[in-house]
Amino acid sequence: MTATQLPKALAFDVFGTVVDWRTSIARESARFLAAVGLGARDPAAFADAWRAQYIAAMIGMRKSGRDFVPLDVLHREMLEASLAAWGVDPAAIDEGLLADWNRAWHRLDPWPDAVAGLTRLKARFPIVTLSNGNVALLLAMARRGALPWDAILGAEVSGFYKPDPRAYRRTADLLALAPGELCLVAAHHGDLAAARASGLICAYVDRPEEYGGAPAPDAHHEQAWEWTSTSLTDLADQLGC
């Protein structure tokens, strides 16, 4: 990949790529689990159970024809389903506690390299979010973690969730770019595969601890991406930032 073939902008997946959702949700869930009588249970296992419903929710949205709703709404539905699976009736829990627990996704910590890597990349490229998160969620997370986005584009912008091709192409349209001029940066081979099929170029960031060291569920989608990196600072090195 030569300098003349560099992208004109970088669009980032956020959950798992820029922020460590598992450690953060486990930390947040520990106190809430204690509040509902599940303090002896593993909060990391609860984080995994909550997140495990994510892909099914995205597929369900697409197949059901359900009108678009923000990810906060889907996260709440997944939280209640996770609690029910663990033997707790969500209807018996205080609404304020459930709402605050659901906002744990607004309070995710960046990976240690994220802010430094994004800052370096931003010096050369526009950097925007291309996430299934909603704007309010991504804004709160950015302010808390000092994530230096040029623009926060939530899923409401396209009205479609990844991996729908319209989510990727709409982001390119908003930036007045052809799809091939936009690079998706993500830690997920499935996301990158869908982006490539939509015409984008791709940069992979390895996050081996996203699932606590367990294999990623989308590893079978791996391809030879335009860039493969071990961190966002490594990607900045590769892109000359």
C-alpha positions as CSV (number, residue, x, y, z in Angstrom):
1,M,0.0,0.0,0.0
2,T,1.7,3.2,-1.2
3,A,1.3,6.7,0.3
4,T,-0.9,7.7,-2.7
5,Q,-3.3,4.9,-1.7
6,L,-3.8,6.0,1.8
7,P,-7.4,6.5,2.9
8,K,-8.8,10.0,3.1
9,A,-10.5,9.3,6.5
10,L,-10.6,6.7,9.2
11,A,-13.8,5.3,10.6
12,F,-13.6,3.3,13.8
13,D,-15.5,0.5,15.3
14,V,-15.6,1.4,19.0
15,F,-16.7,-1.5,21.2
16,G,-13.7,-3.8,21.6
17,T,-11.5,-1.8,19.1
18,V,-11.2,1.5,21.0
19,V,-12.7,0.6,24.4
20,D,-12.4,-2.4,26.6
21,W,-16.1,-3.3,27.1
22,R,-15.6,-6.6,29.0
23,T,-13.4,-5.3,31.8
24,S,-15.6,-2.2,32.1
25,I,-18.9,-4.0,32.1
26,A,-17.6,-6.5,34.6
27,R,-16.4,-3.8,36.9
28,E,-19.8,-1.9,36.7
29,S,-21.8,-5.1,37.0
30,A,-20.1,-6.3,40.2
31,R,-21.9,-3.7,42.3
32,F,-25.2,-4.1,40.6
33,L,-25.1,-7.9,40.9
34,A,-24.5,-7.4,44.6
35,A,-27.5,-5.1,44.8
36,V,-29.8,-7.7,43.3
37,G,-28.5,-10.6,45.4
38,L,-26.1,-12.1,42.9
39,G,-22.9,-10.8,44.5
40,A,-21.4,-14.3,44.6
41,R,-21.6,-14.6,40.8
42,D,-18.8,-13.8,38.4
43,P,-19.3,-10.3,37.0
44,A,-17.1,-11.1,34.0
45,A,-19.4,-14.0,33.1
46,F,-22.3,-11.7,33.3
47,A,-20.6,-9.2,31.0
48,D,-20.0,-12.0,28.6
49,A,-23.6,-13.2,28.8
50,W,-24.9,-9.6,28.2
51,R,-22.6,-9.0,25.2
52,A,-23.3,-12.5,23.8
53,Q,-26.8,-11.4,22.8
54,Y,-25.4,-8.5,20.7
55,I,-24.9,-10.2,17.3
56,A,-28.2,-12.0,17.6
57,A,-29.9,-8.6,18.3
58,M,-28.3,-7.1,15.2
59,I,-29.4,-10.0,13.0
60,G,-32.8,-9.9,14.6
61,M,-33.2,-6.2,13.8
62,R,-32.5,-6.9,10.2
63,K,-34.6,-9.9,9.8
64,S,-37.6,-8.8,11.8
65,G,-38.3,-5.6,10.0
66,R,-38.5,-3.8,13.3
67,D,-38.2,-0.1,13.2
68,F,-34.8,1.3,14.1
69,V,-34.2,1.8,17.8
70,P,-31.0,3.1,19.5
71,L,-28.6,0.7,20.9
72,D,-29.4,1.9,24.4
73,V,-32.9,0.3,23.9
74,L,-31.4,-3.0,22.7
75,H,-28.9,-3.0,25.5
76,R,-31.7,-2.7,28.0
77,E,-33.6,-5.6,26.5
78,M,-30.4,-7.7,26.6
79,L,-29.8,-6.7,30.2
80,E,-33.3,-7.9,31.2
81,A,-32.9,-11.1,29.2
82,S,-29.5,-11.7,30.9
83,L,-31.0,-11.2,34.4
84,A,-33.9,-13.5,33.6
85,A,-31.5,-16.2,32.5
86,W,-29.7,-15.8,35.8
87,G,-32.9,-16.3,37.7
88,V,-33.8,-12.7,38.5
89,D,-37.1,-11.1,37.5
90,P,-36.2,-7.7,36.0
91,A,-39.7,-6.4,36.9
92,A,-38.8,-6.8,40.6
93,I,-35.7,-4.5,40.3
94,D,-35.8,-0.8,40.9
95,E,-36.1,1.1,37.6
96,G,-33.4,3.6,38.6
97,L,-31.0,0.8,39.3
98,L,-31.7,-0.9,35.9
99,A,-31.4,2.4,34.0
100,D,-28.0,3.1,35.7
101,W,-26.8,-0.4,35.0
102,N,-27.7,-0.1,31.4
103,R,-25.7,3.2,31.2
104,A,-22.6,1.2,32.1
105,W,-22.1,1.0,28.4
106,H,-21.7,4.8,28.5
107,R,-18.8,4.4,31.0
108,L,-16.4,2.1,29.1
109,D,-12.6,2.6,29.6
110,P,-10.4,3.1,26.5
111,W,-7.7,0.5,25.8
112,P,-4.3,1.9,27.1
113,D,-3.1,2.8,23.6
114,A,-6.4,4.3,22.4
115,V,-6.1,8.0,23.2
116,A,-2.4,8.2,22.1
117,G,-3.1,6.3,19.0
118,L,-6.2,8.3,18.0
119,T,-4.4,11.5,18.7
120,R,-1.6,10.6,16.4
121,L,-3.9,9.3,13.6
122,K,-6.0,12.5,13.9
123,A,-3.0,14.6,13.0
124,R,-3.0,13.1,9.5
125,F,-6.6,11.8,8.9
126,P,-10.1,12.8,9.9
127,I,-11.2,10.2,12.5
128,V,-14.9,9.4,13.1
129,T,-16.9,6.7,14.7
130,L,-18.6,4.0,12.6
131,S,-20.3,2.2,15.5
132,N,-23.6,0.6,16.3
133,G,-23.6,2.8,19.4
134,N,-26.1,5.6,19.6
135,V,-24.8,9.2,19.6
136,A,-25.6,9.9,23.3
137,L,-23.8,6.7,24.3
138,L,-20.7,7.5,22.2
139,L,-20.6,11.1,23.3
140,A,-20.7,10.2,27.0
141,M,-18.0,7.6,26.4
142,A,-15.8,10.0,24.5
143,R,-16.0,12.7,27.1
144,R,-15.3,10.3,29.9
145,G,-12.3,8.7,28.1
146,A,-11.0,11.8,26.3
147,L,-11.4,10.2,22.9
148,P,-10.5,12.9,20.4
149,W,-13.1,12.2,17.6
150,D,-13.5,14.7,14.8
151,A,-17.1,13.5,14.5
152,I,-19.4,11.1,16.4
153,L,-21.6,9.3,14.0
154,G,-23.9,6.9,15.8
155,A,-26.1,4.3,14.2
156,E,-29.0,6.8,14.0
157,V,-27.0,8.6,11.2
158,S,-27.7,5.8,8.8
159,G,-30.6,4.2,10.5
160,F,-29.0,0.8,10.0
161,Y,-26.9,-1.4,12.1
162,K,-23.6,-3.0,10.9
163,P,-23.1,-5.3,9.1
164,D,-25.8,-3.8,6.8
165,P,-23.9,-2.3,3.9
166,R,-25.9,0.9,4.2
167,A,-24.2,1.6,7.6
168,Y,-20.8,1.7,5.9
169,R,-21.7,3.5,2.7
170,R,-23.7,6.1,4.5
171,T,-20.7,7.0,6.5
172,A,-18.6,7.5,3.4
173,D,-21.4,9.6,1.8
174,L,-21.5,11.9,4.9
175,L,-17.8,12.5,4.5
176,A,-18.2,13.2,0.8
177,L,-16.0,10.2,0.0
178,A,-16.2,7.2,-2.2
179,P,-16.3,4.0,-0.2
180,G,-12.8,3.1,-1.3
181,E,-11.5,6.3,0.2
182,L,-12.7,5.4,3.7
183,C,-10.9,2.9,5.9
184,L,-12.7,1.0,8.7
185,V,-10.5,0.4,11.7
186,A,-11.8,-2.5,13.7
187,A,-10.8,-5.4,15.9
188,H,-13.4,-7.7,14.4
189,H,-12.9,-9.7,11.2
190,G,-16.6,-10.0,10.6
191,D,-17.1,-6.2,10.7
192,L,-14.1,-5.7,8.4
193,A,-15.4,-8.4,6.0
194,A,-18.8,-6.6,5.7
195,A,-17.0,-3.2,5.3
196,R,-14.8,-4.6,2.5
197,A,-17.9,-6.1,0.8
198,S,-19.4,-2.6,0.9
199,G,-16.3,-1.1,-0.8
200,L,-14.3,0.2,2.1
201,I,-10.6,-0.5,2.8
202,C,-9.7,-2.1,6.1
203,A,-7.3,-1.9,9.0
204,Y,-7.3,-4.6,11.7
205,V,-6.3,-4.0,15.3
206,D,-5.6,-7.1,17.3
207,R,-7.3,-7.1,20.7
208,P,-6.6,-10.6,22.2
209,E,-8.0,-9.7,25.6
210,E,-11.4,-8.4,24.3
211,Y,-13.0,-11.7,25.3
212,G,-10.7,-12.3,28.3
213,G,-8.3,-14.3,26.2
214,A,-11.0,-16.5,24.7
215,P,-11.1,-16.9,20.9
216,A,-13.0,-14.2,19.0
217,P,-16.4,-15.5,17.7
218,D,-15.8,-14.0,14.2
219,A,-12.2,-15.3,13.7
220,H,-13.3,-17.3,10.7
221,H,-13.9,-14.1,8.7
222,E,-10.2,-13.2,8.7
223,Q,-8.8,-12.0,5.5
224,A,-5.6,-10.3,4.3
225,W,-6.5,-6.7,5.3
226,E,-4.8,-3.6,4.0
227,W,-3.2,-3.1,7.4
228,T,-2.9,-5.4,10.4
229,S,-1.7,-3.9,13.7
230,T,-1.2,-4.8,17.3
231,S,-2.5,-1.4,18.6
232,L,-3.7,2.0,17.5
233,T,-0.2,3.3,18.1
234,D,1.2,0.6,15.9
235,L,-1.4,1.5,13.2
236,A,-0.2,5.1,13.5
237,D,3.3,4.0,12.9
238,Q,2.2,2.1,9.8
239,L,0.3,5.0,8.4
240,G,3.1,7.5,9.0
241,C,1.5,9.4,11.8
